[in-house]
């Protein structure tokens, strides 16, 4: 029988499955990092939520510099966390999840995800120090400890959430889990291969180092369909931006998206723009989230709704013009590199998945001001090589505010 004392199983880099990236014997290894705290982070939300939650990792590392961090998420979101140097292990939600949580030991379990599947899993975790959210005997989501109460209460009070709160989701989440907020950014790391993809996208678009490629994210998740513009409005807005652009020889558009629906939509948008003699290229939509990150990385700036494309742009530190209809703009941090454009309807925000009103928020944006802001951003990047600022276009709270229609936003099915 092998003597396990030959191996330093308490090292942060040791898995027991394969060699660590140093690929050397544990004996007298100079890279040995003894773990003193094992932490589980449960975040099963949409891809953008997972990406945004990476901003929590620096705060955890500051408090527990010798921690081993395990992140439990959905299989499709695991790719977002690949290459992240602050995450030691990623567990993909699946049939073996219950057995894993019953056998693994943790010192701290964190759940910023206030939805039933994630909160239910917290009941299975072998740990005394649990923070964030869980479920009670009635199957209701409840906060764990006093620090999570503010975020919990915001979810139950639309007036406080929509109009009183001024903190970003990162700020609220960090405090809810008992850590000190320090305005930390998302943690996104690209591989050399992904950087080459980004450069190839620029080459295909015909964009050089001294030119600007405007990434245009056209889609959103199926869960919140009102986070995307109509095809006609997208084309009209891009055409207006093009008409206002002075240096047309140095500006190009790249259509961004993910999935078959976005692929079809982008093809249609591309054809309509080509008919108008507007230079546009389509980036791959069917090659996974990492390819999507590379496509965003190849752009100089991004225009998007409040969706994954926006979060990718934030994570990759791209100047961003983001528009908001159903969602709360104040919960999004563009980190000094963006413009928030607010819908002009009096019932925003509402967070509804379906709306019976004839006047839809995504059809009523301040189009002239938005197109001018996009042109100004592109011009600044062309002339100065950068753009910085935090601006909001639109009235908040909305003028002549009315209550949105009643609606229910159910969590995902277990």
Secondary structure, 3 states (H helix, E strand, C coil): CCCHHHCCCCECCCCCCCCCCCCCCCCCCCCCCECCEEEEEECCCCHHHHHHHHHHHHHHHHHCCCEEEEEEECHHHHHHHCCCCCCCEEEECCCCHHHHHHHCECCEEEECCCCHHHHHHHHHCECCEEEEEEECCCCCEEEECHHHHHHHHHHHCHHHHHHHCCCCHHHHHHHHCCCCCCCCCCCCCCCHHHHHHHHHHHHHHCCCCCCEEEEEECCCCHHHHHHCCCHHHHHHHHHHHHHHCCCHHHEEEEEECCCHHHHHHHHHHHHHHHHCCCCEEECCCCCCHHHHHHHHHCCCEEEEECCHHHHHHHHCCCEEEEEECCCCHHHCCCCCEEEEEEECCCCCCCCCCCCCCCCCHHHCECHHHHHHHHHHHHHHHHHHCCCCEEEEECCCCCCCCCCCCCCCCCCCCC
